Amino acid sequence: QKTSTNPMATLFAWTGALRKRGELDGLTDLMDFADAIEKASLDTIESGIVTGDLKNLMEIDNVRVVDTDDFLKAIVEQYQRTL
């Protein structure tokens, strides 16, 4: 069964861990990747693509509610546009 819950906390926990690993090992590419994923995530939300639990928090009119899988796919697409 599909869900429509916000994975942002988990996503930012992972990117934070990746960034810290990059800092410890001197891997700037890993730190840049973590930053880019976070930016793509926020850009996705700001573009109006959200999960159901975020819909009522949005202050823009053009909101598209998607399930969790489609939300993550939208983040990937946003990230790929920055490459």
N, CA, C and O atoms as a Maestro MAE file, in Angstrom:
{
 s_m_m2io_version
 :::
 2.0.0
}

f_m_ct {
 s_m_title
 :::
 protein
 m_atom[332] {
  # First column is atom index #
  i_m_mmod_type
  r_m_x_coord
  r_m_y_coord
  r_m_z_coord
  i_m_residue_number
  s_m_chain_name
  s_m_pdb_residue_name
  s_m_pdb_atom_name
  i_m_atomic_number
  :::
  1 25 0.841 -1.174 0.000 1 A "GLN " " N  " 7
  2 3 0.000 0.000 0.000 1 A "GLN " " CA " 6
  3 2 0.892 1.245 0.000 1 A "GLN " " C  " 6
  4 15 1.867 1.327 0.747 1 A "GLN " " O  " 8
  5 25 0.545 2.196 -0.839 2 A "LYS " " N  " 7
  6 3 1.327 3.426 -0.945 2 A "LYS " " CA " 6
  7 2 1.047 4.330 0.243 2 A "LYS " " C  " 6
  8 15 -0.064 4.374 0.770 2 A "LYS " " O  " 8
  9 25 2.090 5.054 0.650 3 A "THR " " N  " 7
  10 3 1.944 6.006 1.747 3 A "THR " " CA " 6
  11 2 2.237 7.413 1.241 3 A "THR " " C  " 6
  12 15 2.849 7.597 0.189 3 A "THR " " O  " 8
  13 25 1.796 8.382 1.998 4 A "SER " " N  " 7
  14 3 2.065 9.774 1.654 4 A "SER " " CA " 6
  15 2 2.574 10.491 2.894 4 A "SER " " C  " 6
  16 15 1.945 11.418 3.405 4 A "SER " " O  " 8
  17 25 3.728 10.038 3.363 5 A "THR " " N  " 7
  18 3 4.334 10.659 4.533 5 A "THR " " CA " 6
  19 2 5.629 11.347 4.135 5 A "THR " " C  " 6
  20 15 6.271 10.977 3.152 5 A "THR " " O  " 8
  21 25 5.988 12.324 4.892 6 A "ASN " " N  " 7
  22 3 7.131 13.171 4.604 6 A "ASN " " CA " 6
  23 2 8.443 12.499 5.030 6 A "ASN " " C  " 6
  24 15 8.650 12.269 6.221 6 A "ASN " " O  " 8
  25 25 9.328 12.181 4.082 7 A "PRO " " N  " 7
  26 3 10.600 11.536 4.419 7 A "PRO " " CA " 6
  27 2 11.739 12.521 4.682 7 A "PRO " " C  " 6
  28 15 12.896 12.107 4.758 7 A "PRO " " O  " 8
  29 25 11.439 13.810 4.823 8 A "MET " " N  " 7
  30 3 12.499 14.821 4.926 8 A "MET " " CA " 6
  31 2 13.409 14.615 6.138 8 A "MET " " C  " 6
  32 15 14.622 14.793 6.022 8 A "MET " " O  " 8
  33 25 12.862 14.250 7.282 9 A "ALA " " N  " 7
  34 3 13.710 14.072 8.466 9 A "ALA " " CA " 6
  35 2 14.718 12.952 8.243 9 A "ALA " " C  " 6
  36 15 15.892 13.095 8.586 9 A "ALA " " O  " 8
  37 25 14.271 11.853 7.678 10 A "THR " " N  " 7
  38 3 15.175 10.740 7.393 10 A "THR " " CA " 6
  39 2 16.198 11.138 6.348 10 A "THR " " C  " 6
  40 15 17.384 10.834 6.480 10 A "THR " " O  " 8
  41 25 15.742 11.814 5.318 11 A "LEU " " N  " 7
  42 3 16.647 12.240 4.249 11 A "LEU " " CA " 6
  43 2 17.735 13.168 4.786 11 A "LEU " " C  " 6
  44 15 18.909 13.009 4.451 11 A "LEU " " O  " 8
  45 25 17.349 14.131 5.615 12 A "PHE " " N  " 7
  46 3 18.330 15.066 6.162 12 A "PHE " " CA " 6
  47 2 19.239 14.397 7.195 12 A "PHE " " C  " 6
  48 15 20.383 14.817 7.369 12 A "PHE " " O  " 8
  49 25 18.752 13.369 7.878 13 A "ALA " " N  " 7
  50 3 19.629 12.617 8.782 13 A "ALA " " CA " 6
  51 2 20.738 11.938 7.980 13 A "ALA " " C  " 6
  52 15 21.903 11.957 8.375 13 A "ALA " " O  " 8
  53 25 20.364 11.340 6.854 14 A "TRP " " N  " 7
  54 3 21.363 10.683 6.003 14 A "TRP " " CA " 6
  55 2 22.319 11.688 5.376 14 A "TRP " " C  " 6
  56 15 23.527 11.453 5.353 14 A "TRP " " O  " 8
  57 25 21.805 12.795 4.869 15 A "THR " " N  " 7
  58 3 22.709 13.769 4.246 15 A "THR " " CA " 6
  59 2 23.636 14.386 5.292 15 A "THR " " C  " 6
  60 15 24.795 14.684 5.002 15 A "THR " " O  " 8
  61 25 23.129 14.573 6.492 16 A "GLY " " N  " 7
  62 3 23.981 15.082 7.564 16 A "GLY " " CA " 6
  63 2 25.105 14.109 7.896 16 A "GLY " " C  " 6
  64 15 26.245 14.512 8.124 16 A "GLY " " O  " 8
  65 25 24.766 12.819 7.920 17 A "ALA " " N  " 7
  66 3 25.785 11.799 8.187 17 A "ALA " " CA " 6
  67 2 26.805 11.740 7.055 17 A "ALA " " C  " 6
  68 15 28.004 11.611 7.299 17 A "ALA " " O  " 8
  69 25 26.326 11.834 5.817 18 A "LEU " " N  " 7
  70 3 27.247 11.823 4.677 18 A "LEU " " CA " 6
  71 2 28.172 13.036 4.709 18 A "LEU " " C  " 6
  72 15 29.368 12.919 4.443 18 A "LEU " " O  " 8
  73 25 27.615 14.194 5.035 19 A "ARG " " N  " 7
  74 3 28.426 15.409 5.108 19 A "ARG " " CA " 6
  75 2 29.504 15.269 6.184 19 A "ARG " " C  " 6
  76 15 30.659 15.633 5.963 19 A "ARG " " O  " 8
  77 25 29.122 14.741 7.344 20 A "LYS " " N  " 7
  78 3 30.085 14.564 8.433 20 A "LYS " " CA " 6
  79 2 31.179 13.580 8.028 20 A "LYS " " C  " 6
  80 15 32.353 13.807 8.322 20 A "LYS " " O  " 8
  81 25 30.805 12.484 7.354 21 A "ARG " " N  " 7
  82 3 31.803 11.524 6.887 21 A "ARG " " CA " 6
  83 2 32.748 12.199 5.903 21 A "ARG " " C  " 6
  84 15 33.955 11.957 5.921 21 A "ARG " " O  " 8
  85 25 32.192 13.045 5.049 22 A "GLY " " N  " 7
  86 3 33.016 13.785 4.106 22 A "GLY " " CA " 6
  87 2 33.987 14.717 4.805 22 A "GLY " " C  " 6
  88 15 35.143 14.840 4.401 22 A "GLY " " O  " 8
  89 25 33.509 15.378 5.861 23 A "GLU " " N  " 7
  90 3 34.387 16.264 6.637 23 A "GLU " " CA " 6
  91 2 35.518 15.476 7.286 23 A "GLU " " C  " 6
  92 15 36.678 15.886 7.236 23 A "GLU " " O  " 8
  93 25 35.176 14.347 7.892 24 A "LEU " " N  " 7
  94 3 36.176 13.544 8.596 24 A "LEU " " CA " 6
  95 2 37.228 12.972 7.655 24 A "LEU " " C  " 6
  96 15 38.402 12.862 8.008 24 A "LEU " " O  " 8
  97 25 36.790 12.609 6.452 25 A "ASP " " N  " 7
  98 3 37.701 11.979 5.493 25 A "ASP " " CA " 6
  99 2 38.242 12.951 4.452 25 A "ASP " " C  " 6
  100 15 39.007 12.555 3.572 25 A "ASP " " O  " 8
  101 25 37.851 14.214 4.545 26 A "GLY " " N  " 7
  102 3 38.314 15.200 3.573 26 A "GLY " " CA " 6
  103 2 37.772 14.965 2.174 26 A "GLY " " C  " 6
  104 15 38.462 15.216 1.186 26 A "GLY " " O  " 8
  105 25 36.531 14.481 2.090 27 A "LEU " " N  " 7
  106 3 35.904 14.176 0.801 27 A "LEU " " CA " 6
  107 2 34.928 15.287 0.423 27 A "LEU " " C  " 6
  108 15 33.743 15.222 0.751 27 A "LEU " " O  " 8
  109 25 35.427 16.288 -0.257 28 A "THR " " N  " 7
  110 3 34.574 17.424 -0.607 28 A "THR " " CA " 6
  111 2 33.453 17.022 -1.557 28 A "THR " " C  " 6
  112 15 32.371 17.607 -1.508 28 A "THR " " O  " 8
  113 25 33.688 16.037 -2.420 29 A "ASP " " N  " 7
  114 3 32.626 15.583 -3.323 29 A "ASP " " CA " 6
  115 2 31.445 15.013 -2.537 29 A "ASP " " C  " 6
  116 15 30.293 15.230 -2.912 29 A "ASP " " O  " 8
  117 25 31.716 14.295 -1.465 30 A "LEU " " N  " 7
  118 3 30.651 13.734 -0.643 30 A "LEU " " CA " 6
  119 2 29.887 14.843 0.075 30 A "LEU " " C  " 6
  120 15 28.661 14.789 0.177 30 A "LEU " " O  " 8
  121 25 30.601 15.840 0.569 31 A "MET " " N  " 7
  122 3 29.939 16.973 1.224 31 A "MET " " CA " 6
  123 2 29.085 17.744 0.219 31 A "MET " " C  " 6
  124 15 27.972 18.163 0.536 31 A "MET " " O  " 8
  125 25 29.608 17.928 -0.984 32 A "ASP " " N  " 7
  126 3 28.851 18.626 -2.030 32 A "ASP " " CA " 6
  127 2 27.600 17.845 -2.413 32 A "ASP " " C  " 6
  128 15 26.548 18.436 -2.656 32 A "ASP " " O  " 8
  129 25 27.711 16.509 -2.468 33 A "PHE " " N  " 7
  130 3 26.565 15.663 -2.786 33 A "PHE " " CA " 6
  131 2 25.476 15.829 -1.724 33 A "PHE " " C  " 6
  132 15 24.301 15.991 -2.055 33 A "PHE " " O  " 8
  133 25 25.867 15.789 -0.459 34 A "ALA " " N  " 7
  134 3 24.900 15.955 0.627 34 A "ALA " " CA " 6
  135 2 24.197 17.309 0.519 34 A "ALA " " C  " 6
  136 15 22.979 17.397 0.672 34 A "ALA " " O  " 8
  137 25 24.966 18.353 0.258 35 A "ASP " " N  " 7
  138 3 24.381 19.689 0.096 35 A "ASP " " CA " 6
  139 2 23.407 19.733 -1.080 35 A "ASP " " C  " 6
  140 15 22.337 20.335 -0.989 35 A "ASP " " O  " 8
  141 25 23.789 19.092 -2.182 36 A "ALA " " N  " 7
  142 3 22.950 19.109 -3.384 36 A "ALA " " CA " 6
  143 2 21.642 18.353 -3.166 36 A "ALA " " C  " 6
  144 15 20.595 18.781 -3.652 36 A "ALA " " O  " 8
  145 25 21.689 17.244 -2.446 37 A "ILE " " N  " 7
  146 3 20.464 16.489 -2.156 37 A "ILE " " CA " 6
  147 2 19.540 17.316 -1.264 37 A "ILE " " C  " 6
  148 15 18.330 17.348 -1.485 37 A "ILE " " O  " 8
  149 25 20.097 17.976 -0.269 38 A "GLU " " N  " 7
  150 3 19.271 18.823 0.593 38 A "GLU " " CA " 6
  151 2 18.643 19.966 -0.198 38 A "GLU " " C  " 6
  152 15 17.467 20.277 -0.012 38 A "GLU " " O  " 8
  153 25 19.413 20.587 -1.070 39 A "LYS " " N  " 7
  154 3 18.883 21.682 -1.887 39 A "LYS " " CA " 6
  155 2 17.784 21.173 -2.812 39 A "LYS " " C  " 6
  156 15 16.746 21.819 -2.954 39 A "LYS " " O  " 8
  157 25 18.003 20.029 -3.437 40 A "ALA " " N  " 7
  158 3 16.987 19.457 -4.327 40 A "ALA " " CA " 6
  159 2 15.712 19.140 -3.556 40 A "ALA " " C  " 6
  160 15 14.612 19.314 -4.080 40 A "ALA " " O  " 8
  161 25 15.849 18.681 -2.327 41 A "SER " " N  " 7
  162 3 14.684 18.372 -1.499 41 A "SER " " CA " 6
  163 2 13.879 19.630 -1.198 41 A "SER " " C  " 6
  164 15 12.658 19.647 -1.350 41 A "SER " " O  " 8
  165 25 14.564 20.667 -0.778 42 A "LEU " " N  " 7
  166 3 13.879 21.927 -0.469 42 A "LEU " " CA " 6
  167 2 13.293 22.567 -1.724 42 A "LEU " " C  " 6
  168 15 12.193 23.119 -1.686 42 A "LEU " " O  " 8
  169 25 14.023 22.496 -2.829 43 A "ASP " " N  " 7
  170 3 13.513 23.047 -4.091 43 A "ASP " " CA " 6
  171 2 12.259 22.312 -4.542 43 A "ASP " " C  " 6
  172 15 11.345 22.921 -5.097 43 A "ASP " " O  " 8
  173 25 12.213 21.007 -4.306 44 A "THR " " N  " 7
  174 3 11.033 20.215 -4.669 44 A "THR " " CA " 6
  175 2 9.819 20.700 -3.894 44 A "THR " " C  " 6
  176 15 8.749 20.898 -4.468 44 A "THR " " O  " 8
  177 25 9.983 20.889 -2.609 45 A "ILE " " N  " 7
  178 3 8.875 21.378 -1.780 45 A "ILE " " CA " 6
  179 2 8.476 22.786 -2.205 45 A "ILE " " C  " 6
  180 15 7.289 23.085 -2.338 45 A "ILE " " O  " 8
  181 25 9.460 23.645 -2.416 46 A "GLU " " N  " 7
  182 3 9.160 25.025 -2.811 46 A "GLU " " CA " 6
  183 2 8.479 25.101 -4.172 46 A "GLU " " C  " 6
  184 15 7.779 26.071 -4.463 46 A "GLU " " O  " 8
  185 25 8.680 24.084 -5.005 47 A "SER " " N  " 7
  186 3 8.021 24.061 -6.311 47 A "SER " " CA " 6
  187 2 6.569 23.608 -6.198 47 A "SER " " C  " 6
  188 15 5.819 23.666 -7.173 47 A "SER " " O  " 8
  189 25 6.168 23.153 -4.997 48 A "GLY " " N  " 7
  190 3 4.780 22.769 -4.778 48 A "GLY " " CA " 6
  191 2 4.524 21.282 -4.789 48 A "GLY " " C  " 6
  192 15 3.369 20.865 -4.698 48 A "GLY " " O  " 8
  193 25 5.544 20.473 -4.897 49 A "ILE " " N  " 7
  194 3 5.377 19.019 -4.852 49 A "ILE " " CA " 6
  195 2 5.613 18.579 -3.416 49 A "ILE " " C  " 6
  196 15 6.713 18.729 -2.884 49 A "ILE " " O  " 8
  197 25 4.567 18.029 -2.789 50 A "VAL " " N  " 7
  198 3 4.642 17.664 -1.373 50 A "VAL " " CA " 6
  199 2 3.891 16.363 -1.113 50 A "VAL " " C  " 6
  200 15 3.097 15.902 -1.933 50 A "VAL " " O  " 8
  201 25 4.168 15.789 0.054 51 A "THR " " N  " 7
  202 3 3.385 14.658 0.522 51 A "THR " " CA " 6
  203 2 2.156 15.191 1.248 51 A "THR " " C  " 6
  204 15 2.097 16.367 1.607 51 A "THR " " O  " 8
  205 25 1.182 14.322 1.460 52 A "GLY " " N  " 7
  206 3 -0.087 14.741 2.030 52 A "GLY " " CA " 6
  207 2 0.019 15.455 3.359 52 A "GLY " " C  " 6
  208 15 -0.752 16.374 3.636 52 A "GLY " " O  " 8
  209 25 0.971 15.040 4.188 53 A "ASP " " N  " 7
  210 3 1.090 15.651 5.507 53 A "ASP " " CA " 6
  211 2 1.653 17.064 5.470 53 A "ASP " " C  " 6
  212 15 1.557 17.792 6.458 53 A "ASP " " O  " 8
  213 25 2.239 17.463 4.350 54 A "LEU " " N  " 7
  214 3 2.783 18.820 4.226 54 A "LEU " " CA " 6
  215 2 1.827 19.790 3.534 54 A "LEU " " C  " 6
  216 15 2.038 21.002 3.572 54 A "LEU " " O  " 8
  217 25 0.796 19.271 2.914 55 A "LYS " " N  " 7
  218 3 -0.094 20.114 2.102 55 A "LYS " " CA " 6
  219 2 -0.635 21.314 2.872 55 A "LYS " " C  " 6
  220 15 -0.613 22.434 2.362 55 A "LYS " " O  " 8
  221 25 -1.112 21.098 4.068 56 A "ASN " " N  " 7
  222 3 -1.729 22.189 4.832 56 A "ASN " " CA " 6
  223 2 -0.727 23.212 5.341 56 A "ASN " " C  " 6
  224 15 -1.113 24.286 5.801 56 A "ASN " " O  " 8
  225 25 0.556 22.886 5.263 57 A "LEU " " N  " 7
  226 3 1.589 23.825 5.699 57 A "LEU " " CA " 6
  227 2 2.048 24.749 4.580 57 A "LEU " " C  " 6
  228 15 2.767 25.719 4.822 57 A "LEU " " O  " 8
  229 25 1.633 24.447 3.364 58 A "MET " " N  " 7
  230 3 2.094 25.204 2.205 58 A "MET " " CA " 6
  231 2 1.369 26.539 2.112 58 A "MET " " C  " 6
  232 15 0.165 26.629 2.353 58 A "MET " " O  " 8
  233 25 2.121 27.566 1.759 59 A "GLU " " N  " 7
  234 3 1.557 28.906 1.611 59 A "GLU " " CA " 6
  235 2 1.414 29.309 0.152 59 A "GLU " " C  " 6
  236 15 1.119 30.465 -0.151 59 A "GLU " " O  " 8
  237 25 1.625 28.359 -0.750 60 A "ILE " " N  " 7
  238 3 1.443 28.636 -2.173 60 A "ILE " " CA " 6
  239 2 0.179 27.931 -2.640 60 A "ILE " " C  " 6
  240 15 -0.270 26.967 -2.021 60 A "ILE " " O  " 8
  241 25 -0.389 28.416 -3.733 61 A "ASP " " N  " 7
  242 3 -1.652 27.873 -4.220 61 A "ASP " " CA " 6
  243 2 -1.479 26.623 -5.074 61 A "ASP " " C  " 6
  244 15 -2.312 25.717 -5.030 61 A "ASP " " O  " 8
  245 25 -0.419 26.574 -5.835 62 A "ASN " " N  " 7
  246 3 -0.225 25.482 -6.780 62 A "ASN " " CA " 6
  247 2 0.522 24.332 -6.106 62 A "ASN " " C  " 6
  248 15 1.737 24.205 -6.255 62 A "ASN " " O  " 8
  249 25 -0.209 23.492 -5.363 63 A "VAL " " N  " 7
  250 3 0.392 22.378 -4.635 63 A "VAL " " CA " 6
  251 2 -0.058 21.068 -5.263 63 A "VAL " " C  " 6
  252 15 -1.242 20.863 -5.530 63 A "VAL " " O  " 8
  253 25 0.903 20.191 -5.494 64 A "ARG " " N  " 7
  254 3 0.596 18.853 -6.014 64 A "ARG " " CA " 6
  255 2 0.971 17.832 -4.945 64 A "ARG " " C  " 6
  256 15 2.140 17.706 -4.582 64 A "ARG " " O  " 8
  257 25 -0.019 17.108 -4.448 65 A "VAL " " N  " 7
  258 3 0.213 16.097 -3.420 65 A "VAL " " CA " 6
  259 2 0.536 14.775 -4.102 65 A "VAL " " C  " 6
  260 15 -0.193 14.313 -4.979 65 A "VAL " " O  " 8
  261 25 1.652 14.176 -3.677 66 A "VAL " " N  " 7
  262 3 2.092 12.895 -4.230 66 A "VAL " " CA " 6
  263 2 2.363 11.932 -3.081 66 A "VAL " " C  " 6
  264 15 2.472 12.340 -1.925 66 A "VAL " " O  " 8
  265 25 2.469 10.636 -3.418 67 A "ASP " " N  " 7
  266 3 2.826 9.677 -2.379 67 A "ASP " " CA " 6
  267 2 4.334 9.748 -2.121 67 A "ASP " " C  " 6
  268 15 5.060 10.455 -2.820 67 A "ASP " " O  " 8
  269 25 4.782 9.023 -1.131 68 A "THR " " N  " 7
  270 3 6.186 9.101 -0.715 68 A "THR " " CA " 6
  271 2 7.137 8.728 -1.839 68 A "THR " " C  " 6
  272 15 8.141 9.407 -2.055 68 A "THR " " O  " 8
  273 25 6.828 7.645 -2.562 69 A "ASP " " N  " 7
  274 3 7.706 7.220 -3.659 69 A "ASP " " CA " 6
  275 2 7.825 8.296 -4.730 69 A "ASP " " C  " 6
  276 15 8.925 8.590 -5.199 69 A "ASP " " O  " 8
  277 25 6.702 8.881 -5.116 70 A "ASP " " N  " 7
  278 3 6.739 9.920 -6.147 70 A "ASP " " CA " 6
  279 2 7.433 11.188 -5.647 70 A "ASP " " C  " 6
  280 15 8.052 11.911 -6.428 70 A "ASP " " O  " 8
  281 25 7.330 11.449 -4.361 71 A "PHE " " N  " 7
  282 3 8.036 12.592 -3.786 71 A "PHE " " CA " 6
  283 2 9.546 12.386 -3.888 71 A "PHE " " C  " 6
  284 15 10.278 13.297 -4.277 71 A "PHE " " O  " 8
  285 25 10.003 11.195 -3.540 72 A "LEU " " N  " 7
  286 3 11.436 10.899 -3.645 72 A "LEU " " CA " 6
  287 2 11.900 10.934 -5.098 72 A "LEU " " C  " 6
  288 15 13.007 11.388 -5.386 72 A "LEU " " O  " 8
  289 25 11.063 10.459 -6.008 73 A "LYS " " N  " 7
  290 3 11.402 10.533 -7.437 73 A "LYS " " CA " 6
  291 2 11.517 11.989 -7.891 73 A "LYS " " C  " 6
  292 15 12.394 12.328 -8.685 73 A "LYS " " O  " 8
  293 25 10.637 12.839 -7.388 74 A "ALA " " N  " 7
  294 3 10.691 14.264 -7.744 74 A "ALA " " CA " 6
  295 2 11.982 14.901 -7.231 74 A "ALA " " C  " 6
  296 15 12.561 15.760 -7.896 74 A "ALA " " O  " 8
  297 25 12.426 14.484 -6.059 75 A "ILE " " N  " 7
  298 3 13.697 14.993 -5.530 75 A "ILE " " CA " 6
  299 2 14.846 14.553 -6.422 75 A "ILE " " C  " 6
  300 15 15.735 15.347 -6.731 75 A "ILE " " O  " 8
  301 25 14.832 13.292 -6.837 76 A "VAL " " N  " 7
  302 3 15.883 12.784 -7.732 76 A "VAL " " CA " 6
  303 2 15.889 13.580 -9.034 76 A "VAL " " C  " 6
  304 15 16.951 13.972 -9.518 76 A "VAL " " O  " 8
  305 25 14.716 13.818 -9.600 77 A "GLU " " N  " 7
  306 3 14.628 14.591 -10.844 77 A "GLU " " CA " 6
  307 2 15.168 16.009 -10.643 77 A "GLU " " C  " 6
  308 15 15.882 16.533 -11.497 77 A "GLU " " O  " 8
  309 25 14.828 16.616 -9.526 78 A "GLN " " N  " 7
  310 3 15.327 17.963 -9.220 78 A "GLN " " CA " 6
  311 2 16.846 17.939 -9.087 78 A "GLN " " C  " 6
  312 15 17.528 18.828 -9.596 78 A "GLN " " O  " 8
  313 25 17.371 16.938 -8.415 79 A "TYR " " N  " 7
  314 3 18.823 16.802 -8.256 79 A "TYR " " CA " 6
  315 2 19.497 16.639 -9.616 79 A "TYR " " C  " 6
  316 15 20.517 17.272 -9.889 79 A "TYR " " O  " 8
  317 25 18.928 15.795 -10.461 80 A "GLN " " N  " 7
  318 3 19.530 15.533 -11.774 80 A "GLN " " CA " 6
  319 2 19.559 16.782 -12.646 80 A "GLN " " C  " 6
  320 15 20.443 16.922 -13.491 80 A "GLN " " O  " 8
  321 25 18.612 17.684 -12.454 81 A "ARG " " N  " 7
  322 3 18.615 18.935 -13.219 81 A "ARG " " CA " 6
  323 2 19.789 19.831 -12.840 81 A "ARG " " C  " 6
  324 15 20.169 20.714 -13.609 81 A "ARG " " O  " 8
  325 25 20.362 19.610 -11.667 82 A "THR " " N  " 7
  326 3 21.482 20.444 -11.233 82 A "THR " " CA " 6
  327 2 22.830 19.906 -11.700 82 A "THR " " C  " 6
  328 15 23.852 20.576 -11.549 82 A "THR " " O  " 8
  329 25 22.840 18.708 -12.262 83 A "LEU " " N  " 7
  330 3 24.112 18.110 -12.696 83 A "LEU " " CA " 6
  331 2 24.610 18.715 -13.978 83 A "LEU " " C  " 6
  332 15 25.666 18.323 -14.476 83 A "LEU " " O  " 8
  :::
 }
 m_bond[331] {
  # First column is bond index #
  i_m_from
  i_m_to
  i_m_order
  :::
  1 1 2 1
  2 2 3 1
  3 3 4 2
  4 3 5 1
  5 5 6 1
  6 6 7 1
  7 7 8 2
  8 7 9 1
  9 9 10 1
  10 10 11 1
  11 11 12 2
  12 11 13 1
  13 13 14 1
  14 14 15 1
  15 15 16 2
  16 15 17 1
  17 17 18 1
  18 18 19 1
  19 19 20 2
  20 19 21 1
  21 21 22 1
  22 22 23 1
  23 23 24 2
  24 23 25 1
  25 25 26 1
  26 26 27 1
  27 27 28 2
  28 27 29 1
  29 29 30 1
  30 30 31 1
  31 31 32 2
  32 31 33 1
  33 33 34 1
  34 34 35 1
  35 35 36 2
  36 35 37 1
  37 37 38 1
  38 38 39 1
  39 39 40 2
  40 39 41 1
  41 41 42 1
  42 42 43 1
  43 43 44 2
  44 43 45 1
  45 45 46 1
  46 46 47 1
  47 47 48 2
  48 47 49 1
  49 49 50 1
  50 50 51 1
  51 51 52 2
  52 51 53 1
  53 53 54 1
  54 54 55 1
  55 55 56 2
  56 55 57 1
  57 57 58 1
  58 58 59 1
  59 59 60 2
  60 59 61 1
  61 61 62 1
  62 62 63 1
  63 63 64 2
  64 63 65 1
  65 65 66 1
  66 66 67 1
  67 67 68 2
  68 67 69 1
  69 69 70 1
  70 70 71 1
  71 71 72 2
  72 71 73 1
  73 73 74 1
  74 74 75 1
  75 75 76 2
  76 75 77 1
  77 77 78 1
  78 78 79 1
  79 79 80 2
  80 79 81 1
  81 81 82 1
  82 82 83 1
  83 83 84 2
  84 83 85 1
  85 85 86 1
  86 86 87 1
  87 87 88 2
  88 87 89 1
  89 89 90 1
  90 90 91 1
  91 91 92 2
  92 91 93 1
  93 93 94 1
  94 94 95 1
  95 95 96 2
  96 95 97 1
  97 97 98 1
  98 98 99 1
  99 99 100 2
  100 99 101 1
  101 101 102 1
  102 102 103 1
  103 103 104 2
  104 103 105 1
  105 105 106 1
  106 106 107 1
  107 107 108 2
  108 107 109 1
  109 109 110 1
  110 110 111 1
  111 111 112 2
  112 111 113 1
  113 113 114 1
  114 114 115 1
  115 115 116 2
  116 115 117 1
  117 117 118 1
  118 118 119 1
  119 119 120 2
  120 119 121 1
  121 121 122 1
  122 122 123 1
  123 123 124 2
  124 123 125 1
  125 125 126 1
  126 126 127 1
  127 127 128 2
  128 127 129 1
  129 129 130 1
  130 130 131 1
  131 131 132 2
  132 131 133 1
  133 133 134 1
  134 134 135 1
  135 135 136 2
  136 135 137 1
  137 137 138 1
  138 138 139 1
  139 139 140 2
  140 139 141 1
  141 141 142 1
  142 142 143 1
  143 143 144 2
  144 143 145 1
  145 145 146 1
  146 146 147 1
  147 147 148 2
  148 147 149 1
  149 149 150 1
  150 150 151 1
  151 151 152 2
  152 151 153 1
  153 153 154 1
  154 154 155 1
  155 155 156 2
  156 155 157 1
  157 157 158 1
  158 158 159 1
  159 159 160 2
  160 159 161 1
  161 161 162 1
  162 162 163 1
  163 163 164 2
  164 163 165 1
  165 165 166 1
  166 166 167 1
  167 167 168 2
  168 167 169 1
  169 169 170 1
  170 170 171 1
  171 171 172 2
  172 171 173 1
  173 173 174 1
  174 174 175 1
  175 175 176 2
  176 175 177 1
  177 177 178 1
  178 178 179 1
  179 179 180 2
  180 179 181 1
  181 181 182 1
  182 182 183 1
  183 183 184 2
  184 183 185 1
  185 185 186 1
  186 186 187 1
  187 187 188 2
  188 187 189 1
  189 189 190 1
  190 190 191 1
  191 191 192 2
  192 191 193 1
  193 193 194 1
  194 194 195 1
  195 195 196 2
  196 195 197 1
  197 197 198 1
  198 198 199 1
  199 199 200 2
  200 199 201 1
  201 201 202 1
  202 202 203 1
  203 203 204 2
  204 203 205 1
  205 205 206 1
  206 206 207 1
  207 207 208 2
  208 207 209 1
  209 209 210 1
  210 210 211 1
  211 211 212 2
  212 211 213 1
  213 213 214 1
  214 214 215 1
  215 215 216 2
  216 215 217 1
  217 217 218 1
  218 218 219 1
  219 219 220 2
  220 219 221 1
  221 221 222 1
  222 222 223 1
  223 223 224 2
  224 223 225 1
  225 225 226 1
  226 226 227 1
  227 227 228 2
  228 227 229 1
  229 229 230 1
  230 230 231 1
  231 231 232 2
  232 231 233 1
  233 233 234 1
  234 234 235 1
  235 235 236 2
  236 235 237 1
  237 237 238 1
  238 238 239 1
  239 239 240 2
  240 239 241 1
  241 241 242 1
  242 242 243 1
  243 243 244 2
  244 243 245 1
  245 245 246 1
  246 246 247 1
  247 247 248 2
  248 247 249 1
  249 249 250 1
  250 250 251 1
  251 251 252 2
  252 251 253 1
  253 253 254 1
  254 254 255 1
  255 255 256 2
  256 255 257 1
  257 257 258 1
  258 258 259 1
  259 259 260 2
  260 259 261 1
  261 261 262 1
  262 262 263 1
  263 263 264 2
  264 263 265 1
  265 265 266 1
  266 266 267 1
  267 267 268 2
  268 267 269 1
  269 269 270 1
  270 270 271 1
  271 271 272 2
  272 271 273 1
  273 273 274 1
  274 274 275 1
  275 275 276 2
  276 275 277 1
  277 277 278 1
  278 278 279 1
  279 279 280 2
  280 279 281 1
  281 281 282 1
  282 282 283 1
  283 283 284 2
  284 283 285 1
  285 285 286 1
  286 286 287 1
  287 287 288 2
  288 287 289 1
  289 289 290 1
  290 290 291 1
  291 291 292 2
  292 291 293 1
  293 293 294 1
  294 294 295 1
  295 295 296 2
  296 295 297 1
  297 297 298 1
  298 298 299 1
  299 299 300 2
  300 299 301 1
  301 301 302 1
  302 302 303 1
  303 303 304 2
  304 303 305 1
  305 305 306 1
  306 306 307 1
  307 307 308 2
  308 307 309 1
  309 309 310 1
  310 310 311 1
  311 311 312 2
  312 311 313 1
  313 313 314 1
  314 314 315 1
  315 315 316 2
  316 315 317 1
  317 317 318 1
  318 318 319 1
  319 319 320 2
  320 319 321 1
  321 321 322 1
  322 322 323 1
  323 323 324 2
  324 323 325 1
  325 325 326 1
  326 326 327 1
  327 327 328 2
  328 327 329 1
  329 329 330 1
  330 330 331 1
  331 331 332 2
  :::
 }
}
